[in-house]
């Protein structure tokens, strides 16, 4: 075993000869270190046990179901296309192997291993974490710190900064699998416009392609694609097409032929291109572990950027496999054989049926194909969790070249840590379930801890039938998520804001408008989190140390200023909210907005469908502006501030051009606002370098509910 | 349309010529009444719309998922074997067509119709209930009253009193599909005994049968069954075998041959016995709509009662159908045909797969078989929801004859209203999900409203893998449910109280002991509810009229004295509890038990795994006794009372012999306890007719937390 230390004190233990995932980019220095972990090598892998005390909580693990505290469940890291996110589902589309155990001490663990890992986080035995790594070559990173915040920051530091989308990526996006043609897409936009609902763009699902073939456009349904893209762009609407991992096997299809010629595909045992079946029928999977494939496939995106496209979603990149031809044939063969016996016994029948129900994403398929890594054949199983990561890295690197200095929108379904530097993720094919709304909230801090900041769930739910109440409640949460997309599946009822009653339309329109109002705050918090290695979404327990703050998981903190507490139960007209300190209740739809101070403790808060509520912390503030139709129209001239100040509050509003990477070179705007309470008045200091802000209106409340209003105008001069 | 009135004022509207389900047994008198319902007849059925105001809540619908308030969901009454109770599942095993709309006025509706009904309870349109009845012949009952309590009582009155199990039916039962033989069953009992866990009986799942054949016993695994039953009985352990609806098609099998000879089976279109496939392979379904079949099948239970059996569970009686031979053959044929095309298009593939995944319980199957009702052929589809009801009625009526005056345990999976007079129900194949624990609680009042009192869910969850925390939390609820059964499926991990850690064993043992301690209260509340047409479990809103009491759905009332509030979230060490009035917090595991008075309002209550908490209402009390190994050993000599009295409290403790039906003729014991606060002391009056009670120990608290202890001895004399 080799050991290393990173600059920020992180210890690294190397077992065997691991595959380099490049999840961590901080340089490591060899150093003799003691490892106190209970690591046991076995024939089929490695086990690690970590003792749990009764007060220990577990955080992290990114995209996984369960509580914010991950204790008391089983998890599996093996990226999978899982359509039904039921309560005891152990794995989803991504593999995020960082977690923190927090009790008397706080310690972070990152297992840098691209194959299967299972975690029993105190499920069968409440006193132990039991981890199984399906291999013997891996790194373990151990991070220590004062508290959870310090440990997560250290981890964010070593894995490198998150992907940053253009500012327009923070707008509202509509999506549906089943906008069948240009006319339907246009109609969506028009209906938004008619109904005065802000919208930034429309995602294009499989519908736009010719027979599910990557980088093709259906001439039947989407002819004149380039003009179509440009026309919508003029209206301020971006189109975001989907790209799937599998390339259709079809003679004459250029991508297929180039892939064959260039030897870009994964191979089967005999060295022939591996064949799985997905949407287009038989496909080959590009071998994204090969440099050559990366640049070949990446360059293909230019087919669409040449049409004016500036954003993509990479899908099916676990990679999902509906079936292998042989497995299907065997299932049919078994059924035929068994059917000859006219009175099947029940267990044969179960097997017969299971052969079909279990056809998708079988473990065995991932043993049947190989990547080429540095000239060596490596079975997918061994590096399974890197596929979506490396696909998206390829896209990112190509788009950086193609679009030059222009930022682009890029999300992926499958990911592992490291991919966060190249794109965001949506959390896959959820359902129109209240449970998934609640899970959407709980996943946000966990994803942040693993480096992912451009995140969001399919608002309203992908599968199942959404109704107006659920969509409204969901928006009351996802107004805060960087990626805000309403998406639904073919066959389910429509769930655009206007698909329900007038009342639902009114409420959802107001919520989306609120999103556009809050863009200065959301963008600022996003960029500051990314730049300074902070979490954007935090569990209460990261900030407050009382017993209840540790326990409560149905509220989270957004940045330093705000607590959010969505209603996740149907019919409820309010909810319990725990205030770990005094906070200001905001009713954003209400002309007076500031409802009043809530004392520390438990309160029942009225929260109706027609409302939009959150809470400003003590000595904190939020900035907002007038709403707009889309972010091209964002007008920050008149910045507004709501503040709860009893003593002194400081806020640093970050901004930049929103479209280039110049922020990396320091081209950033800052508006530093300081409010100091002075007896019956406030002293306000503003240091502003943002040319788009000309005036700031303040509304400040103190803990005795006195409201003070102030107005400060300035033209690019410091105050 | 004919109309009627019942004695208690219930209005009945008759449309067409309904099938008589005998759900309602109160006599009806013809009367010209106006119906204000919006009823529309259509080709394929009838629709009814009911306007909803924003404050209206909906209660009832018995066995269904969702909140206590049924608004904002879709439901379907069409009994189905549904293994996956996901959040948006619209139907389960039973059809309970009674609901109450409560707002400015309170109104109950009962649709007496044995076929399919769908309910949109304000889902797509929040302002309307939209009901579709798949037929044109039905009764609608309309019940009016002051409040929800009055309306539910009126409904309970007209449908007749619930089934009453023997007192031992209130003990703790262990079950598992997969106790494969006598030895394993014995081992379960022995392990309970060794670990000092009370147990009343063990359910026998399919394992005990010979090849899944009803009324047979595997000679390989359960030889000497009669001795086995008697041996365990001597130890105080009852065995409760399963009986399935379908009868195996097998020459030489007596039940099959008798059924054929007696013409007792449902028929297909051509008049031959209908063939479905379930556990035993091909089966015929007894036609329980025929009187002859009822008594023939009912009599068969004697095969098992002759072995000493005194309880049964009727299963698979929706009836569940795994597949029809023809459907399976067609699925295979389609697959073969499609496979010839070596590159299947994706939609053909989905169809191919769906042909297999959808084989179970297809709507079409229920159109393929017929019952004989009063000499007429009636398609199952038309009377679908009566199957489990009439099967269980047959069982009940036979057992009443066979067991003479002795009560028996009888539960069914499928039911509709009317069946409540003949047996209890468990709520089917749930999973080891926290969501299902929460649903277990929410279903209790709804089931009571529909007449079902002997109820319970599979504690710990049937499917999936339970862990110690979930089992403990689940028991903290199900200690209160009349039917208390821990049951799990083959292939899932074991979930007996001793299957986990020592700590789990200790906690669950204590909980089961608490159950036995509380039997006097639970039995008394059960019997009084049944006898007086009250709900045993009530939503808070039925008792308290403030805004929060209407809203809060994660706590319920048990009888008049107690509020319960289980923890349904993993890792939580407590929860918010809303107190609509001052109550006394009880920590039943704690030697001092009475923690103190909780003021009206919201409190965070610590509730650990090692605890058992509930709340006694103001001026109320609960009786309990020392725990015991099983109910034969129940010793009520020393009755204990915990009371919270600030003024005056009265409790009527009901009891009877627990085994006969003499209670119907008035052979009941009553212990009437009155506690009156007099300055710094209490006056206690007891009127006791229960010979088993010799002494009562009182522990009384007032709202200032003063505790008074008293002891009253008497030997069958009134005090």
Boltz contact constraints between the chains, C-beta under 6 A:
constraints:
  - contact:
      token1: [A, 67]
      token2: [B, 571]
      max_distance: 6.0
  - contact:
      token1: [A, 69]
      token2: [B, 571]
      max_distance: 6.0
  - contact:
      token1: [A, 71]
      token2: [B, 571]
      max_distance: 6.0
  - contact:
      token1: [A, 72]
      token2: [B, 469]
      max_distance: 6.0
  - contact:
      token1: [A, 72]
      token2: [B, 570]
      max_distance: 6.0
  - contact:
      token1: [A, 72]
      token2: [B, 571]
      max_distance: 6.0
  - contact:
      token1: [A, 87]
      token2: [B, 433]
      max_distance: 6.0
  - contact:
      token1: [A, 87]
      token2: [B, 435]
      max_distance: 6.0
  - contact:
      token1: [A, 88]
      token2: [B, 464]
      max_distance: 6.0
  - contact:
      token1: [A, 123]
      token2: [B, 467]
      max_distance: 6.0
  - contact:
      token1: [A, 279]
      token2: [B, 346]
      max_distance: 6.0
  - contact:
      token1: [A, 281]
      token2: [B, 343]
      max_distance: 6.0
  - contact:
      token1: [A, 282]
      token2: [B, 343]
      max_distance: 6.0
  - contact:
      token1: [A, 332]
      token2: [B, 335]
      max_distance: 6.0
  - contact:
      token1: [A, 332]
      token2: [B, 339]
      max_distance: 6.0
  - contact:
      token1: [A, 335]
      token2: [B, 332]
      max_distance: 6.0
  - contact:
      token1: [A, 339]
      token2: [B, 332]
      max_distance: 6.0
  - contact:
      token1: [A, 343]
      token2: [B, 281]
      max_distance: 6.0
  - contact:
      token1: [A, 343]
      token2: [B, 282]
      max_distance: 6.0
  - contact:
      token1: [A, 346]
      token2: [B, 279]
      max_distance: 6.0
  - contact:
      token1: [A, 353]
      token2: [B, 356]
      max_distance: 6.0
  - contact:
      token1: [A, 356]
      token2: [B, 353]
      max_distance: 6.0
  - contact:
      token1: [A, 356]
      token2: [B, 356]
      max_distance: 6.0
  - contact:
      token1: [A, 357]
      token2: [B, 357]
      max_distance: 6.0
  - contact:
      token1: [A, 433]
      token2: [B, 87]
      max_distance: 6.0
  - contact:
      token1: [A, 435]
      token2: [B, 87]
      max_distance: 6.0
  - contact:
      token1: [A, 464]
      token2: [B, 88]
      max_distance: 6.0
  - contact:
      token1: [A, 467]
      token2: [B, 123]
      max_distance: 6.0
  - contact:
      token1: [A, 469]
      token2: [B, 72]
      max_distance: 6.0
  - contact:
      token1: [A, 570]
      token2: [B, 72]
      max_distance: 6.0
  - contact:
      token1: [A, 571]
      token2: [B, 67]
      max_distance: 6.0
  - contact:
      token1: [A, 571]
      token2: [B, 69]
      max_distance: 6.0
  - contact:
      token1: [A, 571]
      token2: [B, 71]
      max_distance: 6.0
  - contact:
      token1: [A, 571]
      token2: [B, 72]
      max_distance: 6.0
  - contact:
      token1: [A, 576]
      token2: [B, 576]
      max_distance: 6.0
  - contact:
      token1: [A, 602]
      token2: [B, 602]
      max_distance: 6.0
  - contact:
      token1: [A, 602]
      token2: [B, 604]
      max_distance: 6.0
  - contact:
      token1: [A, 604]
      token2: [B, 602]
      max_distance: 6.0
